Amino acid sequence: MAGLWVGMAGLVAAGRRGRRWPQPLMWSVSLWSLKHVALYSRQHLMVSRSLCSAGYDSNEKTFDKILIANRGEIACRVIKTCKKMGIKTVAIHSDVDASSVHVKMADEAVCVGPAPTSKSYLNMDAIMEAIKKTRAQAVHPGYGFLSENKEFAKCLAAEDVVFIGPDTHAIQAMGDKIESKLLAKKAKVNTIPGFDGVVKDADEAVRIAREIGYPVMIKASAGGGGKGMRIAWDDEETRDGFRFSSQEAASSFGDDRLLIEKFIDNPRHIEIQVLGDKHGNAVWLNERECSIQRRNQKVVEEAPSIFLDSKTRRAMGEQAVALAKAVKYSSAGTVEFLVDSKKNFYFLEMNTRLQVEHPVTECITGLDLVQEMIRVAKGYPLRHKQADIPINGWAVECRVYAEDPYKSFGLPSIGRLSQYQEPIHLPGVRVDSGIQPGSDISIYYDPMISKLITYGSDRTEALKRMEDALDNYIIRGVTHNIALLREVIINSRFIEGDINTKFLSDVYPDGFKGHKLTENERKQLLAIASSLFVAFQLRAQRFQEHETSRVPIIKPQMANWELSVKLHDEVHTVIASNSGPTFSVEVDGSKLNVTSTWNLASPLLSVNVDGIQRTIQCLSREAGGNMSIQFLGTVYQVHVLTKLAAELNKFMLEKVAEDTSSVLRSPMPGVVVAVSVKPGDMVAEGQEICVIEAMKMQNSMTAGKTGKVKSVHCKAGDTVGEGDLLVELE
C-alpha cells in the first residue's frame, strides 16, 4: 500500500557560506483502496514524521495544536508539516466534506456548516466556535477562503489565538489592491499606470478606462486567484466587466470594490516568494514563472524562470523585500509582477498568504514554507540570510483540474473518482492532493484534483519527468485537463521559453483540440489499438482459471488477424500477428513490432513500439469495437473490428446528431445566477441569455443565432448539470 512519503534525505552543498541544504521537498499522498482509508492518518503520518526529521529542531517549541481553516490539498499540506513538527491538528469541514482526506488526516475534526462556502469555510462564527471547542492555539488559513481576511485575523487576536500569517496591518495594506499600489509606489517599487481609487459604477469605469486608454484590466480590490478580473478592450466590455467582476468579487471575497489599471499586453507573470519575521528580517526565495494561464488563473508554474537573468532576479527580489519591510511583513508572502519582453517589471499585487504554487520554491530551495510560517508565527527569527538562499535544480508544477480542456481551456466538471492513482512511483515526483478513490468533485468548491510537481537537475529533466508523470496519472470518473497540460509542456514555444500570459490563446486560437498526431504517432496508435484488440480477443477465448476453450470469436489457429480500424473518420486495414508478447502489425504500408506484458487488468500499460516506449491507458472497451485509449495525454476514440464485422457494420443505422443551433445547453454544471430573456423575446446572435456560476466563476451564456425565444427551462437559483437544456429558440 502506497502512502505518504517524503524525500528529504541527503544533503547537497549550496549557498555561499557552504551551508548544507536538504534535498528538494518531495512528498505525496496516495490512497490505493478505500478499505485502507481508516489506517491513513495513523500509519502513514507516523511514517512521515520519521522521514521528515531533516531540517527540524525538536527542541524548538511552537504550538501544541493548530486548526487549519481550509479544506482539500492545502489542508493536507499543512497537516503534513504539523505532523512532522509534532503538532496536533484540527480540521474543519462542511457536511459534504465529512469523509474527506484532510478530515481523516487530522487529529480532530469539526463540522462548521453545510456545503456552500458562505455557510461553512467562510463562516467565521462557526470557525471561532470550533477553535474554542478544540482549544487550538493557532490557526493556519491556507489559501483562499479567510486567508487574507483581516476581520478573521482580528477575531483570532481578540481570543488570544495566533494567526499563522502576517499581522492585520499587512493584510489590510497588501490585501487591498488600491492601498497596496500606493504603498508600493512609496517603497519605490515599479507599478502599472492606472486609477488609484475605488470605481463606483459602470459609467465611472468607462470614463476611467477611456482616460487610461484601452485595453484595461478591471479587478477586485480584495482577493485574488483570477476571480473578479476582466480585460476590457472597449466601452461595452468595460460595462460587462464591471458587472461580472463586482459580482464575482462579492461572491468570493465579500467585497465588491474594483480598481482599473492599464493592461500590459503579452506580459509574463513572474512572482517573488518572500519570507519575513517579527524581528525586521526578510528574504526573497527566488522567483516562480506563472505565465501559463487561462481566465487569469495559473495552470503551469515553474521555478526558476527561464527568462530572468541574475541582475533582473536580484532587482525584483530586492523590490519585493522592500515592499515587505514597508508593511513589516512577518510570514510567507508573494509579490507578483508583470514582466515585459525587455525585462521591465511592474508590481501587480501581493498575496499575504501561502501561494498555491509554493511547492516549486520548496523544491529548488529545500525549505518547508509551512514550517517557516509556523516558526515565524511563534516569534522565532528567520534561520537563513539572503546569501544562503540557493537555486538547486528546476521544478515544474501542473495544476490538475476536473475540467474539460476542450471547452474554453477548462470548464468545470463534476463527478466521483471511480479510480485514482498518483504517479509517485516515478523519480522526482511530488503530488499535493486532498482526494482519494471515491471522492466527489462538486459544484461547491474549486475543481482542482491535485498539484503535480516534478523536480530535476535542470529544466529538461524536470519537463521530461512531468511528461512521464502525466502519462502515468490515473484519473477515472471525472473529465480532467491532463491532455492540455501535456501539450503545453511539450510545445516548442514553451520549451524554448517563448511564453506570456496569452500563451494558450496564441498557440490554440481556435481552442484546444488535443494532441495532433504525427504520421508516425498515428501509425503507433493504430498498431497499439490493433494489438490490444487481439489481446482482448485471445483472453476471451479462455476461462480465467482453465484452458478450456470458449466458442472462439476468432479461430485460435489463425496466424493473422485482418482488422478494420477507424480513427478520426478514416478507416485503415490492419493485419496483425503475434508471437508471445510481441505483435507484428502492418498498417498503411509500414510494419511495426508492438511488445508489452499485456496485463489487460492494469489501468496502465507500458508498450514498446519499435524501440519507443509509450505508456497508455485503455479507458474503455465496448463489445461493438469502440475503444477509448489515452495516448500521449489525449484520449482517442478508436473503432476496431474484424474484417467480417466491419462489412456487417455498414448495415447498422447511425444515430442522427441533435440540431443544436436552436437550443442552448449548459456547457458545465453550476448555478443559474440570472436569466435575461423570456418566451417571445427576440434575441440577436451573441446576446446574453443567462449567467451560470460554476466553482465561483461567472460565465455568460449567449445565443448561437438570431431568433425568437420559444421556451425557457431555467430560472435564477436553479442548479444545472452539464448538457441540461436552458433555452429553446423557434
N, C-alpha and C positions, 0 to 999 in steps of 0.2 A: 504493500500500500504506500503510495507516494504522499507526501505531506509537505510540511514547511521545511525549507532548507535554506541555509544562509551561507554564502561563501565569502567569509571574511578572513579565512586563514591565509597565512603567507604575508610577508611584508616586502615592499619594494622601496628602493631608495628614491626619495623625492624631496624637493624643496631645497632652497639654497643653503639651509643650515644643516643639511644631512639628516633631517628628521625622517623616520621610517614610518610609512603610511600603510594602513590596511588596504588590502586589495579592494576593488570596486564592490560596493554593497550590492549583492545579488541575492534576492530571495523570492520565494513564490509560495502560494497556497494552491493546492490542488486536491480535490476530493474525487476519488475514483468511483465510489459507490455510496449510495445513500445509507447503507447499513453501517458504514463506518463513521457517519457524521457525529454520533454521540461521543466517539472517542477523540474527536478532533481537538477540542480545547484542552483536554487533559494530556494526551500523549504527545501530540505534535508540538505543542508550545513548550512542553518540558524539554523536548529535544532542541528547540530553537534557542532556549535560554542557555544551554551549554555551548552551542555553536556560535553564539553571538557575543561571547565574553570579550573578544578583542575590542579595544578602544573604549571600554567602560570601566570606571573605577568604582568597585563595590563599596568603598569606604565613603564615597561622595553621596551623602544622603539628600534625597529630593522630596518626593511625596509618597505617602502610603497608598493613596487611592486617587485615581483620576477618572473623571467622567468624560466620555467622548460624545460631544453634541453633534453627531453626524451619523451617517449610515454608509453601507456599501464598502467599496475598496479602501477609501481613505480611513474609515473607522478601523478596518482590519489592519491597515498600515500602521496606525498609531498604536493599536493594541500590541503589535509585534514588538515595537521598541519598548513599550511599558513592561512587557513580559521579560525582555532582556535585562531591564533595569531593576527587576524585582518589584514592580509597582502593580498593585491590584487595579483592575479596570471595571468601569460600569458602562454598559451600552444602553442607549435609549433607542426606542423603536416605535413605529406606528403599528397598528394592529395587523396590517398585511405583511409586515416585516418580522413577525414574531419568530419565524423559523429561519431567519437569515443567518448567514455565516458570521457576521460581526456579533450577533447576539450569542451564538454558540461559543465564540472565541473568548468573550468577556467573562469575568468572574461573577458579575451580576448584570441583570438587565431589567429595565423599567419601561413599560409602555407609556407613551406620552400622548396618545390620541389616535384618531382614525387616519386613513391614508392621505388625504390632502395635506400638503406641507404646511399650510397655514394653521392647521389644527394639530400638528404633531411636531415636526422638526423646526418649525418657526414659532411654536407655542412656548413663549418664554416662561409663562406662569407654570406650565406643566413641567418644564425642564428644571426650573428652580425648585419645584417641589421634589423632583427626583433627586436633586443634589442634596437637599435636606434629609430626605429619607435614607439615602445611602451614605451620608456623611463624607462625600467626596471632598477632598481638599483643593482640587484644581480641576479645571475644565479645558480640554483641547477641542477647539471648534472645527478642526479640519479645514476644508474649503467650501465655499458656497454657504447656503443657509444663514447662520448667525455669525459666521467667521469674521465679518467686517462690520458688525452691528455694535455701535458704541453704547447703545442703551443696554444691551445684554452685558457688555463688559462692566458697565456701571452697576447693574444689578448684582453681579458677582462680587464686585468690590464692596458693596454695601453689606453683603453677607460674609465678608472676610474669606471669600473663595478666590483663588488665584486664576486669572485668565491667562492661558498659555498663548501669549501673543503680545503685541505692543500695548502700550497704555492707551487710554481713551483719547488723549490729545492727538496721538499719532494716527489712530483710527479715524478720528474726525477730520484731521487735516489731509491725510492721504486718501481716505475713502471717498471724500468729496472731490470729484474731478475738477471742479471750479476752484476750490481753495487750494488744491494740490498744485494746480498750474501756476497760481500766483506765488506760492511758496517756492516752486521750482525756479521761477524767474528770479526771485530774491536770492536763491542759493547759487545763481549763475549757471543753471542747468539749461541747455538748449531746449526751447519749446516751440510748438507749432503755432503759427498765427491763427487767431480765432477770437470769438466773443467770450469775454471773461465773466459773464454774468449768467443768470438763470433765464432761459427762454420762456416767456409767459404763455404764448399761444401760437397757433399755426400762422397767423398773419405776421407776428413778430419774427417767427422763424424764417419766413420768406424774405422779409426785409433784411434780416441779418445775413442770410445766405447770399443775397444779391450784393451786399456790401463787401463780404469776404471774397466772393467770386466762386462760381461753381467749378468743380464739384466740392461738396461739403460733407462732413461726417456729423450726423446727429446721434448723440449717445447719452445714455443715462448718466446723471451725475454720481449716483451711487452704484455699487456693484460692479460686475464685470462678467467675464465668461462669454462675451459676444452677445449677451442678451441686452435688449434695449438699444441696439445700434443699427443704424441705417445709413446708406450712402445715397445722396441725392444729387442729381445732375441738372434738375430744373425745378421750377416753382411747384409743379404738380407733385413731383416725387418728394419735395420738401414737406408739403402738407401731409401726404400719406405717411412719410417717415416720422413726422412729429406725432401723428396719431398712434401708429403702431409702437413706436419706441416708448412713448409715455405709458401706454397700456402694459407693455411687457415689463417696463421698469417697476410699475406699481405692483404687478403680479409677482415678480421675482424678488424685489427688494423692499417693497412697501414705501417707495419713494419715486414719484413720477417726474422729478425735476430733470431737465435736459440742458445740454450745452451744445453749441455748434462750433466747429473749427474747420479749417481748411483740410480737405482730403488730399493727402500726398499720393499721387497715382504711382502704381508699380513699386511700392517700397518693400523692403524686407522688415520683418518683425523680429527684432533681436532684443532679448531681455537680460538683465544682470541680476544674479542672485546675491542678495546682501544678508549679512548677519550682524546684529548689534547686541550689546549687553547693557546693563543698567549702570555701568561704570564709565560710559562715554566712549567705549571701543566699538569699532565697526570695521568689517572687512567685506570685500566683494569676492564671490566664489566663481568667477568667470561667467561666461555667457551661455545662453541657450538660443539656438536658431529655431524660430517658431513660425516661419513664413508660410508653410503649407496649411491653408485654412479653407474652410467652407462656411459661409454665413458668419464670418468673423470669429469662428471657433476653430481652434487649432486641431490638426489631425495627425501630423507627424512633427516631432521635435528632435533635435539633436544637440549634443554638446561635445566639443566646442563648435563654433560656426566656421564653415569653410571659407567664409568671406572676409572675416576680420583679420587684420594684421595686429601685431603686438602693440603698436602705438595707439591704434583706434580702440583696441580692447582696454588698454590702460586708461585712456581718456574717458571712455564710457563708465568704467568701473569707478574711477575717481569721482565723476559727477554723481553716480548713484550713491556712493558713500557720503558725499557732501549733502545730498538731499536727506539721507537717513539721519545724519547728525543734526541737520537743521531742525528736525522734529524729535530729536532724542529717541530715535527708534531703537527698540530693545526686543528683538526676536528675529525670526527668519522672514524676509520680505523680498519682493521682486519689483525692480524698476524696469518698466517696459519702454522701449524706444522704437521709433521708425527710422530706418536707415536707407538713404537713397543710394543710387549707383556710384556716387562719388565718395561714399563713406561719410557723408554728413549725417548726423543723427539728431533726433528730436525726441524730447520726453513725451511719452504717451500717457502713462498713468503709473501709479504704484499700487501693487496689491499687498495689503497688510496681513498676509496670511501665508500658509504653505501653498505652493503652487501645484497644480495637477501634475505638471511635468518635472517635478523636483527629482525623480529618480535618476535622470541623466546626469544631473550635477553630482549626486551621490556617487555615481559610477566613476566619474573622472577625478573626483577629489578624495574618495574614501571616507567622507564624512556622513554621519547619520543626522540629517537635518532635524528630525523629530527629537532625537536625543538632545541636540544642541538647544532646541526651543525649550525643552523641559529644564535643562540646566540654567538657561538664562532666566526663565520664569522664577526659578528658586533663588536667583540672585547671584549665581556664580559668574565670574568674568569669563570671557572667551579664552579658550585654550590655545588659540593659534593667532599668529601675526600674519599680516598680508604677505610677507615674503615666504611664508610657509605653504601657501596655498598652491597645490600643483595642478597641472593638466596631465593626467595619466591616461593615455589611450583615447578612445572615442566611444560614445554611447548614442544610440538611436531609440526613440520611443514612438510606437504606433498606438493610437487610441482605437481600440477595437470596440465598435459600436453595434448595437442591434438596430441597424439602419439598412435601408435599401439604397445602395450607392448609385443605382441606375435612375433614381428619382432625385433630381437636384443635388447630386453628390451625397445624398444621405437623408432620406425622410424616415422618421422613426418607425420601428417595427416592434410589435409586442408578441409575446408567446411564452411558452415554457421550454426550458432547456432539457430536451429529452436525452441528450448525450453531450458530455462536456469533458474535454481532456486538454490540459495545457502542455505546451511543448518543453517542459522543464527538464526533460532527459537530454536536451541538447546543450553543448557547452556555451557559456557566456550568455545565458538566457535568464531573465528575471520577469516574473509576471505578478503584477499587483492587481488582485481581483477581490471581489466580495460575493462571489456566486458559487454555485455547486450544481451538479446534475439535479434537475427538478425545480430549480429556481425560476420564478416568474419575472419576466421583463414587462412591467406595467406602464400604463399611461401617466402614472403619477410622478415618476422620477426620471432623472437623466437616463438615457438609453445606453450608457457605457457598460460594456461587458467587462473589460479589463484594460490595463495598460501593459503592453508588451514591450519589453526593453531588451535590447541586445548590446553587448559590450565587446569591443575588440581592441587590439593593439593600435589599429588605425581605422580610418573611415571605411576602407574597402572591406576589411574583415568584419566590422560591425554590420555593414549592409548585407554582406553575404549571409551572416548568421541570422539576420532579420528575415531574409528571403526563405531560408530553411525553416525558421520558426513559424512563419505564416503558413507554409506548406504543411507543417505538422500539427497545426492547431485544429482541434476537432470541436466544432460548434454545431449542434443539431437542434432543431426546434424553433429557431428564430432566423430571420434574414440578417446577415451581417455584412460588414464592409471590407472583409479581407481582400476581396478582388481589387478594390480601389487602392488599398494600402500597398499591396504587392506591386501594382502597376506604377505607383508613384516612386517607389524605391529603386525600380529597375529602369526608370525613364532616363534617357541620355541627358536631358537638361538637368534633372535632379542630381545625377551622378557627377556632372561637371560643376555643380553648384550654381547654375544659372536659374535662380528661383526668386520669386517675390510673392506677395500675398494674393496675386491674381493667377498663380500658377495653374490651378485646376481649370479655371475658365479659359486660360490661354491654351493649354495643352488639349483640353476637351471642349472646344467651343460649342459643339452640338450635344454636350452632355457625355457622361461616362458610358461607354459601350462594352466594357470588359476588355480582356486581352485580345489583341489582334494577332492571330496565329500566322507565323511564317509558313512557308511551304513545307519545310522540314518538320516543324512542330505539328502541322496539320496531319502529316503522314504518321508521326509518332502517336498522336491521339487516336487516329483510325486503327493503327496496329494494336494499341493498348486495349481499345474498346473491343476489337475483334477477339483478342486473346482472352479477355475477361468473359466474353460471351461463351466461348468454347469451354473455358474452365468451369463456368457455372453449369453448362450442359453436361460435362463429364461427371461433375459431382452429383448431378441429379440422377445419373444412371445407377448410383449405388445407394443402398441403405447406409445410415450413419455408421453402424457397427458391424455390418455384414457385407460381404462382397456379392451378395445375391443381386442379380441384375433386375432392374425395373424394366417396364416396357420402354425401350430406348427412344428418346426424342431424336437422337442422331445415332445411326448404327455404329456400334463400338469398333467395328473393323475398318471404318472409314479412315483412310490415310489423310485425306484433305477435306476441309470444310469450305464450301463455296458460299460466301455470305454477301448480303446486300447491306451496306452501311450508309445511313443518311446523316449528314452533318451540314447544318446551315442550308437546308433545302437542296443540297447536292447529294446525289446517290452515287456511291462508289462500289465497284465489285472488288471483293477482297477474297483471297484464297489463303487459308491458314492451315498449318500442320504443326504437330508438336512432337517433341522428343524429350521426355522428362519434364523439367521445369522450364524449358525453352520452347517458345513458339516461333516458327518461321512464317512470316506474314508477307504476302505480295500485295502491294497497294499502289495503284497508279504507276505501274511500271517499275517500282522500287521494291526491293526485298529487305525486310527488317527482321532482326532477331530480338525477341522480347523475352526477358528472363525475370522470374520472380519466384518467391516461395509459394505464391498463390494461396495465401491464407485468406480465404474469402470471408471468414468470420471477423477479420480485423477491420476496424474503421480506416486504418492507414495501410497503404500498400506501397512498398518500395519496389520500383520497376526499373530494370536496366534495358534501355533500347539502344542497341549498337554501341555499348560503352558509355552511354549517357544515363546518369542516374536521375530518376524522377520519383517524387513522392506524390501519389494520387489518392483521392478518396472517391469511392463509389457510393454516392449518397442514396441512390435508389435504383431499383431494377424491377421492371414490370414483366409479366408473362408475355405481353404483346411486343416485347423487344425494346421498349424505351428504357434508356439508362441515363442517369444524371451523374456526370463524372467531374469532380473538381480537379482541374489540370492547370498548372501554372497560376493558381489562385482563382481562376474563373470557372464557374460551373457551366458545362456544356451539355446540351441535350443531344444524345446520340441514339439513333434508332437502328438496331442490329437485328437482322432476320436471316434465316437460311434462304437460299435461292427460291425454293418452293414456296415458303411462307411469304416472301416478297411478291411473288407472282399472284398469290391468292389475296394479298393485302390490297391490291389495286381495286378489288371489288367492294372494299369497305367504304361506307359513307363517311365523309369528314364533317365534323361539327362546324356549322356556319358561325363565324365570328360576329359578335354583337356590334351593331352600329352605334358607336359612342359619340357621334357628333351632336346628338340632341340630348344627351344626358351628362350630368355632372356627378361623378362619384368621388368619394373621399379617397385621396391617394395615401392616407395614413390613418391610424387610429388617433382619436383625440376628442376634444370637447368643442362643440359649436359655441363660439363667442357671440357672433352676430349674424343675422340673415338680412340681406339688403334688398330682397325682392319679394314679390307676392304674385300669385297667379294672375295672369292678364297683363303684367308689366312687359314692356318692350326692353330688351337688353341688347347692347352692342358687343361685338367681339372684343374680349379683353376686359369687359366691365366686371367689377367685383360683384360676386353673387353672395358669398358668405365668408366668414373668417373662422378658421379652426385652430385651436391651441393644442399643441402636442409637445410634451416634455418642456413646458414653459416657453415655447416659441410660438408666436402667432403667424399663421400662414393665410394669405389671401387667396381664395378660390375664385377664378374668373370664368366667364362664359367663353366657350370654344368657338362660337359663331353668333351672328346676329339673329335674333328671333324673339318670339313671344313665350313667356313663361307659362307652361301648361300646368305644372304642379310643383309644390314644394314639400319635401319629405323630411324636413328637419326644422328645429327651432332652437333659439338660444338656450344653452344649458344642456342640450342633448349630448350624450356620449355616442360617438360613431366609430365603426370599425373600418379597416381598410377595405375599399370596394363598395361600401354602403352607398346607396342612391341618395343624393342630396336634392337635386333639382332636375326636372324634365322640361325641355323646350318643345314647342309644337313643330 
